[in-house]
Every structure is written in C-alpha cells, then in structure tokens.
Amino acid sequence: MQPNRNGLSGVDLFRRIPTDLTEATSLGAIMSILCLLTMLTLFTTELLSFLTSDLSTQVSLDTVDANQIRINFNVTFLDLHCDFLSVDVLDSLGTNRQNITKNVEKWQIDENGKKRIFSGRNKDVREVKSEDHDMTLEQMHENGVHAVDVTKDNWEGFMGERDNAFVDFYAPWCIWCQRLHPTWEQFAEKVEEEKMPISVGKVDCVAESALCATAKIQAFPTLRWYHRGDAIMPDYKSDRTVNALNSYASRKLEADEKYKDWEKKAKATGEKDKNGGGPSKPNRDRPDHPACQVSGHLMVNRVPGNFHIEAESINHNLNPTMTNLSHIVNHLSFGDPLTRLSRRDRKQLNKFPEEYKNFIPIDGTGWVTEKAHKAFHHYLKIVSTHFGGELVKYQVLENSQEVSYTESEVPEARFSYDISPMAVTVSRTSRKSWYDFLTNLFAIVGGTFTTLGLIDGILYKAFKSKKL
C-alpha cells in the first residue's frame, strides 16, 4: 500500500509543509483574526445581496380577457335627498342603464353624517297615482278659488290664519304640477266643505323664486305640511288624489291633541276652527336632513364609459337652481375590493412599495360646489397592474374639474373611466443566481486568505530584518 500512496502524492496540488518547520507568531495570529473577520463581513454582505430581490416593471398589452370590470363606490351627497338620487351608466358600446338599483344602497344621512334611514335597495321607485277630472281648472274656479295663491307678501298672514297649513310648491312648466292643479283645487274645496281647520295654498316658484329658495324646494311639485309656520318633515310623497290628500290631512289633525276631535267640533259649531284656545301639541314628525349616502358596486363593460349620479325622479321635475351635487367620495376603486383579498394575496401585495398601489386616489376627498348650475366631473384612467404575475389590481389616475350647466339643465356628478389597453407587470427577482453566489463565496475565501497572507509575509520579513 505504501508505494501506491507515494505514487498518488506525486500529483498532490496541495503540498504540506511539515509541522516542525512552521512557526507561530503574534503577527500571524493578528492577521488570522483579521482574515476571519474580513471573510465573515464579506460573506454576510454577499448573502444579503443574494437574498435581496430587485424590483422590475414591464409594460405590455393587457391580457385580461374578462368582458366586464367591477366598480366599487361609496359617495355621500351633502344636499341631495335620497328620493331624488339616481345612478346611471353609459358606455361607448351604447349601454344606457338608468336608475340602477341592483347592488346599490341608499341611506339618508343625519346632520352629524351618520346613517339614519335606509332609503332603498334593489327596487323600483313607485310611481304615484294621479287622477283625471271632468272639469278644467278654469271651470273649477267659476265658483271661487279655494287654494290660496301664496306670495312673499301674504306668506305671514296665510301662515297666521290657522295652526296648520298644506302648501303646494309648483312651477308652471312642470308637467306633474299641471296634472296636480285640478286635484289640488278640488282638495281645497273639499277641505272647506268638511270644515277642516287647515289652510290650503299654492306657491308659484317661478314668480316667487326667493320664497322657494328659502324653503329649499328641490323638486316640483313639493307638498309640505306646516304647523304654526314650521315645516313638518318629511314632505308628502303619496298618491296625488283628492282622497289620498284628504286622508293625509285628517291623520295630521288627529295627531294634534288640539284638533283630534275637529270633525265633532265642525258639526257642532258649523264654523271653521280658527287659531286660539289652549296650547296644541305639534304634529309628530321626523327629521328629514337632505343628505344621502349611496354605495354598492356596478358591473360595467371594459370600454370607455361613465357612471353618473344625478337628481332625478319619476314623480317630479327637479329644480335646477336648488340642485346641489356637492359630495364626498368615501371610496372608489375598480376590480375586487381590497377587503376580499385572501391572506396569501395580502402577503404578496405587501412585498411591493406603496407607489405601485394607487388604487384609491380620491378616497375621503370632498368636492363642494358653492354656486348654482355647477358640478364636479371626475376623469379616471384605469391601469391593470399585475403583481408577481398572479395578483391583478387596478391603479387609478384621476383628474377632476368643475363643470358649468345651463339654467335649464340639472347638474350631475359624473365619473368617467377609460381602461388602458396596456398593463404594468411588477415583479421581484433575485439579484444573483445561486452559482454566482457560490462563485463569489469561493472568491471571498480564497482572495481574502491569499491577500492577507501576502500582507502577513511582507510584514513578517520587515519586522525580522529590523531585529537582525
């Protein structure tokens, strides 16, 4: 066996110096420690560099093949009643969906901005009933005008005549108002016949625009009950027939302690019950703050289009001057909402910096219109963003501006969207491959050992020559 070992030793590239020929020095110990520290530092740096990934972005054609995209929204309108709020969708393919109710909720908001009354979801607004009359309004007036024309000059006197008043705020051009005029006159005549202790009046909001502005009349016709000059909310919204109006007035009187027996008194005295007597209990009413929060989601085609929220009603004509579309965008995003992300997707998304997560750029932003016939329009550029090649979200670039309307147009809050045909792919890749890491690791060990060995040799000879 000895000859074979001696034969192999002939090709030994790592020849050893016999131990008895080596010498340990203090300088060598210092250089050895320095060598180990240097290699450890370089190894740690190289390992961190290997474990750290680089962020790369790539722009390419969007490969998402879905036909529709989801829009999530939550918007609060500061001065628009839920009864007059409509959500419509239009796009370049010709889609025209009006007053969308599916997957949409409306809540009346109180003066503190909190939800108070649920105002509708997934149902159509009921069209109120009107009635036809054999006589025209002019023919009804032949025996006298029973519904009093109220102006700013006689408003105080009209309200002071009786404790309770029922007023029709109308506009001459309003088709619903024109249909109501004969019914309202006949109702006023019936009130007199039954000796009901209320005053029935009507206000022309074109001639008395200041009076209607003070009353904050947003739609025509508005039928409002007053008790001792104070408006009792909410406004009347039921059928516009003589019997329906008469029933409503009777219920209002019966709810008043002073007038609950008005029918008996009218039959006994044969006279109208004027003001006077003991204190009355005000009609029961509930606050009707004109603010509405609309939220939900829409499924729209992946083509340019818009969804807009406007003042609209199948039972009224809107008053353009009093239509204020000031709003707060509580939330607006595209695609599946962030709240529905799985834990795995959240972890994946957290790997990327915030500048690539521009999903909700206008959340919590208010857009207040201070002048009539104006409203804000929002223009949204939607960019499909792929994170790691798996998770797809939509970044939003937004630009908003205030748009002017003519005096006859009803303003609308419009959200126009355009989905980019290009997509951004954001990914993280390791800075080095495993073989680069091993190559650098061997270079660190060999290079450090060799370099410090040369330095040690030079220093050893220098110190040795001085001793000699």
Helices and strands as residue ranges (DSSP letters): H 2-8, G 9-11, G 19-21, H 26-51, E 53-61, E 68-77, G 82-84, E 85-91, E 96-97, E 104-109, E 115-121, H 137-140, G 141-143, E 148-149, H 155-161, E 164-170, H 175-193, E 198-204, H 209-214, E 219-220, E 222-227, E 230-236, H 242-254, H 262-269, E 292-301, E 305-311, E 317-318, G 320-322, E 327-334, G 338-340, H 343-349, G 354-356, E 365-367, E 374-387, E 391-404, E 412-430, H 434-467
